[in-house]
Amino acid sequence: MNIVVYLKLERDYRAHARVDASTCEGCGICVSICPFHVPALDGDTAAISPDACRGCGVCAPLCKTQSIHMTYALNEASYSSPVSNPTGLRHLLDKQAIEAGLALRDEVGGEVRVLAEGSAHAEEALREALVMGVDECVLLCDPRFLGADEAASSLMIEAALKKLGAFDLLLAPQRAQHGESIYGIAWLAHRRDMAYMPFVRSIEAAGEHLLLRQRRGESLHEFSVALPAVLSVERGINEPRGLSLMAAARVMGKTVARWSAEDLDLNPTELGEAGSRIRLEGVEAPPRQKKKKKKGAGEMLKGSPEDLAGLLVERLKAWQIL
């Protein structure tokens, strides 16, 4: 069985905070509350480096002068930054999708190939996939792939699969992180007249078919799906196998192929944000909500010790405790 696992290892968009220096009073609230210690006081105003900002949005609603605004940009910086991202497959569900393919290969034979989208830094993550036992890894590495909606993403995946060769099963993690279009593979399945099943909890080989289990509410449904097929797997489908030094030694000489937009022979107007019908217009931090006073909630009394003692006595008498 020829199995392809599709992964998206980079964010399409990245949000970051921006300070309006014309209204900022340099109060330092953003400096004190940022969990990543990014804002800094620059004279009478605050300054936030867009490259260092994590885009969490904590500071924006808490700025008393409303001088901090959230903005966004395509995540092209990671394609040119000399600073490498954390190595290895960072998300458990990516490993579980790979493990699902490896388990099927171990049972019925064949090969498992990983087709991943990301920057050059993602090559280190794919080397971990090779150590897990994957036969081949291909990295789709081009900033022109960023910002694709479901339709544009499906065209890119289809072109890459055509170049990769015939396959019986396409697996992908069922998640919507990194700005990922999780329904791009569904569009692909529709165009190629292939079965598509999301939220898969277990996979078993049964000749020319696969037996799948899918949780719907409190029920567990079982399906028989004919090959070729496209599946997206849920978290918890399996326990990924561990890594060993012997496995790492065996893949020492293997390389990760890297394909750009030119390798897929697609028109640039069909790729990424340029080829998308749906585009991200902006990012805003949610407004700060005023806390509603709960019935029976505590009250903070202020004043001198003598005044507080008198207030306390009055309250205790009112509550018929004294």
C-alpha positions as CSV (number, residue, x, y, z in Angstrom):
1,M,0.0,0.0,0.0
2,N,1.4,3.4,-1.0
3,I,0.7,5.9,1.7
4,V,1.3,9.6,1.7
5,V,1.0,11.7,4.8
6,Y,0.4,15.5,4.3
7,L,1.6,17.9,7.0
8,K,1.6,21.7,7.3
9,L,4.5,22.7,9.5
10,E,4.4,26.5,9.2
11,R,1.8,29.2,10.0
12,D,0.4,31.0,6.9
13,Y,-0.1,34.2,8.8
14,R,1.5,35.7,11.9
15,A,-0.1,38.4,14.0
16,H,1.9,41.0,16.0
17,A,1.1,44.1,18.1
18,R,1.8,47.6,16.9
19,V,2.1,50.7,19.1
20,D,0.6,54.0,18.0
21,A,3.3,56.4,19.3
22,S,1.0,59.4,18.8
23,T,-1.3,58.3,21.6
24,C,1.0,56.1,23.8
25,E,1.7,57.6,27.2
26,G,4.5,55.2,28.1
27,C,2.6,53.9,31.2
28,G,4.5,50.6,31.0
29,I,1.4,48.3,31.4
30,C,2.2,46.4,28.2
31,V,5.8,45.9,29.5
32,S,4.6,44.4,32.8
33,I,1.9,42.1,31.5
34,C,3.5,40.6,28.3
35,P,4.2,36.9,29.0
36,F,7.1,37.0,26.5
37,H,8.7,40.2,27.7
38,V,8.6,41.8,24.3
39,P,7.5,45.4,24.8
40,A,10.1,47.9,26.1
41,L,9.9,51.6,27.0
42,D,11.7,53.8,24.4
43,G,11.7,57.2,25.9
44,D,8.1,58.4,26.6
45,T,6.5,55.6,24.5
46,A,6.4,51.8,24.4
47,A,8.0,49.9,21.5
48,I,7.2,46.4,20.3
49,S,9.4,44.5,17.9
50,P,7.2,42.9,15.2
51,D,9.7,40.1,14.7
52,A,9.9,39.2,18.4
53,C,6.1,39.6,19.1
54,R,4.3,36.3,19.5
55,G,0.9,37.8,18.5
56,C,-0.9,36.6,21.7
57,G,-2.9,39.8,21.9
58,V,-2.8,40.1,25.7
59,C,-1.5,43.7,25.6
60,A,-4.0,45.2,23.2
61,P,-7.2,45.2,25.2
62,L,-5.4,46.2,28.4
63,C,-3.8,49.3,27.0
64,K,-5.4,52.2,28.8
65,T,-5.0,54.6,25.9
66,Q,-5.9,52.0,23.3
67,S,-2.6,52.6,21.5
68,I,-1.8,49.0,20.8
69,H,-3.3,47.4,17.7
70,M,-3.0,43.9,16.3
71,T,-1.9,43.5,12.7
72,Y,-0.9,40.6,10.6
73,A,1.4,39.6,7.8
74,L,2.2,36.6,5.7
75,N,4.7,34.4,7.5
76,E,7.5,35.0,5.0
77,A,10.1,35.9,7.7
78,S,10.6,32.3,8.7
79,Y,11.7,31.5,5.1
80,S,14.6,34.0,5.2
81,S,15.4,34.2,9.0
82,P,18.8,32.8,9.9
83,V,17.5,31.8,13.3
84,S,16.2,28.2,13.2
85,N,12.9,27.2,14.7
86,P,12.8,24.5,17.3
87,T,13.8,21.2,15.6
88,G,11.7,18.1,15.3
89,L,8.0,17.4,14.9
90,R,6.5,19.8,17.5
91,H,2.9,18.6,17.4
92,L,1.8,15.2,18.6
93,L,-1.0,14.9,16.0
94,D,1.6,15.1,13.2
95,K,3.4,12.2,14.7
96,Q,0.2,10.3,15.1
97,A,-0.7,10.8,11.5
98,I,2.7,9.4,10.5
99,E,2.3,6.5,12.9
100,A,-1.1,5.6,11.4
101,G,0.6,5.3,8.0
102,L,3.6,3.3,9.4
103,A,1.3,0.9,11.2
104,L,-0.6,0.2,8.0
105,R,2.6,-0.3,6.1
106,D,3.9,-2.7,8.7
107,E,0.7,-4.7,8.4
108,V,0.2,-4.9,4.6
109,G,3.5,-3.8,3.1
110,G,4.2,-0.9,0.8
111,E,5.8,2.5,1.6
112,V,5.1,5.7,3.5
113,R,6.0,9.1,2.1
114,V,5.6,12.4,3.9
115,L,4.6,15.5,1.9
116,A,5.1,18.6,4.1
117,E,4.7,22.3,3.6
118,G,7.0,24.7,5.4
119,S,10.1,26.8,5.4
120,A,13.7,25.4,5.2
121,H,13.7,25.1,9.0
122,A,11.1,22.3,8.7
123,E,13.7,20.0,7.1
124,E,14.9,19.1,10.6
125,A,11.3,18.1,11.5
126,L,11.2,15.8,8.5
127,R,14.4,14.2,9.5
128,E,12.6,13.0,12.7
129,A,9.9,11.5,10.4
130,L,12.7,9.6,8.6
131,V,14.0,8.3,12.0
132,M,10.4,7.1,12.8
133,G,10.6,4.9,9.7
134,V,9.2,7.0,6.8
135,D,10.6,5.9,3.4
136,E,10.8,9.3,1.8
137,C,10.2,13.0,2.7
138,V,9.4,15.9,0.4
139,L,9.3,19.5,1.6
140,L,7.2,22.1,-0.2
141,C,9.2,25.2,0.5
142,D,8.2,28.4,-1.1
143,P,6.7,31.6,0.4
144,R,4.4,31.8,-2.6
145,F,2.5,28.8,-1.1
146,L,1.5,30.9,2.0
147,G,-2.0,32.3,2.5
148,A,-3.8,29.7,0.3
149,D,-7.5,29.0,1.0
150,E,-9.0,25.5,0.6
151,A,-9.3,25.7,-3.2
152,A,-5.7,27.0,-3.8
153,S,-4.3,24.6,-1.2
154,S,-5.9,21.6,-2.9
155,L,-4.4,22.6,-6.2
156,M,-1.0,22.7,-4.7
157,I,-1.4,19.4,-3.0
158,E,-2.7,17.8,-6.1
159,A,0.2,19.0,-8.2
160,A,2.7,17.7,-5.6
161,L,1.0,14.3,-5.4
162,K,1.1,14.1,-9.2
163,K,4.8,14.7,-9.2
164,L,5.3,12.3,-6.2
165,G,3.6,9.4,-8.0
166,A,0.7,7.0,-7.5
167,F,-0.7,6.5,-4.0
168,D,-3.5,4.5,-2.4
169,L,-4.1,6.5,0.8
170,L,-3.6,10.1,1.7
171,L,-3.5,10.8,5.5
172,A,-3.5,14.2,7.2
173,P,-3.9,15.4,10.8
174,Q,-7.4,16.7,11.6
175,R,-6.5,20.2,13.0
176,A,-6.8,23.8,12.1
177,Q,-3.6,25.1,13.5
178,H,-1.0,27.2,11.6
179,G,-3.7,28.8,9.5
180,E,-4.1,25.4,7.9
181,S,-6.9,24.7,5.4
182,I,-8.0,21.3,6.8
183,Y,-10.6,21.0,4.0
184,G,-8.1,21.4,1.2
185,I,-7.7,17.6,1.1
186,A,-11.5,17.3,0.9
187,W,-11.6,19.4,-2.2
188,L,-8.8,17.2,-3.6
189,A,-10.8,14.1,-2.9
190,H,-13.8,15.5,-4.6
191,R,-12.0,16.5,-7.8
192,R,-10.3,13.0,-8.0
193,D,-13.5,11.2,-7.1
194,M,-12.0,9.6,-4.0
195,A,-13.6,8.7,-0.7
196,Y,-13.0,11.3,2.1
197,M,-13.4,10.7,5.8
198,P,-12.6,13.2,8.5
199,F,-12.2,12.7,12.3
200,V,-11.0,9.1,12.0
201,R,-10.3,7.4,15.3
202,S,-8.9,4.0,14.1
203,I,-7.9,2.4,10.8
204,E,-7.7,-1.3,9.9
205,A,-6.8,-2.9,6.6
206,A,-9.3,-5.2,5.0
207,G,-8.1,-6.2,1.5
208,E,-9.1,-3.5,-1.0
209,H,-11.0,-1.6,1.8
210,L,-10.2,0.1,5.1
211,L,-12.3,-0.3,8.2
212,L,-12.6,3.1,9.9
213,R,-14.1,4.2,13.2
214,Q,-15.3,7.7,13.6
215,R,-16.7,9.3,16.8
216,R,-19.9,11.3,16.5
217,G,-21.0,12.7,19.8
218,E,-21.3,9.8,22.2
219,S,-21.4,7.1,19.4
220,L,-18.6,5.3,17.6
221,H,-19.5,4.6,13.9
222,E,-17.7,2.1,11.8
223,F,-17.3,2.4,8.0
224,S,-15.8,0.4,5.1
225,V,-14.0,2.7,2.7
226,A,-12.7,1.6,-0.7
227,L,-9.2,2.6,-1.8
228,P,-7.9,5.0,-2.9
229,A,-9.1,7.3,-0.1
230,V,-8.3,10.5,1.8
231,L,-8.5,10.5,5.6
232,S,-7.8,13.0,8.4
233,V,-7.1,11.5,11.7
234,E,-8.0,12.7,15.2
235,R,-5.8,13.2,18.2
236,G,-5.4,10.0,20.2
237,I,-5.7,7.6,17.3
238,N,-2.4,5.9,18.4
239,E,0.8,6.2,20.4
240,P,3.7,7.2,18.1
241,R,6.7,4.9,18.2
242,G,9.8,6.0,20.0
243,L,13.1,7.0,18.3
244,S,16.3,5.0,18.6
245,L,20.0,5.7,17.9
246,M,20.0,2.7,15.5
247,A,17.1,4.1,13.5
248,A,18.9,7.5,13.4
249,A,22.1,5.9,12.1
250,R,20.2,4.1,9.4
251,V,18.8,7.3,7.9
252,M,22.0,9.3,8.3
253,G,22.6,9.5,4.6
254,K,19.0,10.2,3.5
255,T,18.1,13.6,2.2
256,V,14.9,15.5,2.2
257,A,13.8,16.7,-1.3
258,R,12.8,20.3,-1.5
259,W,10.2,21.5,-4.1
260,S,9.4,25.1,-5.0
261,A,6.5,26.5,-7.0
262,E,8.5,26.0,-10.3
263,D,8.8,22.2,-9.5
264,L,5.0,21.9,-9.4
265,D,4.5,23.5,-12.8
266,L,1.6,25.7,-11.6
267,N,0.7,29.2,-12.6
268,P,1.8,31.7,-9.9
269,T,-1.7,33.2,-10.0
270,E,-3.0,29.8,-8.7
271,L,-0.8,29.7,-5.7
272,G,-1.1,30.9,-2.1
273,E,-2.8,34.2,-1.3
274,A,-2.7,35.2,-5.0
275,G,-4.8,32.2,-6.0
276,S,-7.2,32.4,-3.1
277,R,-10.8,33.5,-3.2
278,I,-10.9,33.9,0.6
279,R,-8.3,36.2,2.2
280,L,-7.5,37.2,5.7
281,E,-8.3,41.0,6.1
282,G,-7.0,41.6,9.6
283,V,-6.6,40.5,13.1
284,E,-8.1,42.2,16.2
285,A,-7.7,41.4,19.9
286,P,-11.0,40.9,21.6
287,P,-12.2,43.9,23.6
288,R,-11.6,43.8,27.3
289,Q,-14.8,42.7,29.1
290,K,-15.9,44.4,32.3
291,K,-16.2,42.0,35.1
292,K,-19.8,41.7,36.4
293,K,-20.2,41.9,40.1
294,K,-21.5,38.5,41.2
295,K,-24.3,38.3,43.8
296,G,-22.7,37.6,47.1
297,A,-19.2,38.5,45.9
298,G,-16.7,40.0,48.3
299,E,-16.1,43.7,48.8
300,M,-12.8,45.5,49.3
301,L,-13.1,48.1,52.1
302,K,-10.7,51.0,52.1
303,G,-9.8,53.5,54.9
304,S,-7.9,53.9,58.1
305,P,-7.8,51.0,60.6
306,E,-10.2,52.9,62.8
307,D,-12.7,53.5,60.0
308,L,-12.4,49.9,58.8
309,A,-13.1,48.6,62.3
310,G,-16.2,50.8,62.6
311,L,-17.5,49.6,59.1
312,L,-16.9,46.0,60.1
313,V,-18.9,46.4,63.3
314,E,-21.8,48.0,61.4
315,R,-21.8,45.2,58.8
316,L,-21.7,42.5,61.5
317,K,-24.7,44.1,63.3
318,A,-26.5,44.4,59.9
319,W,-26.0,40.7,59.4
320,Q,-27.2,40.1,62.9
321,I,-24.0,38.5,63.9
322,L,-23.4,41.0,66.8
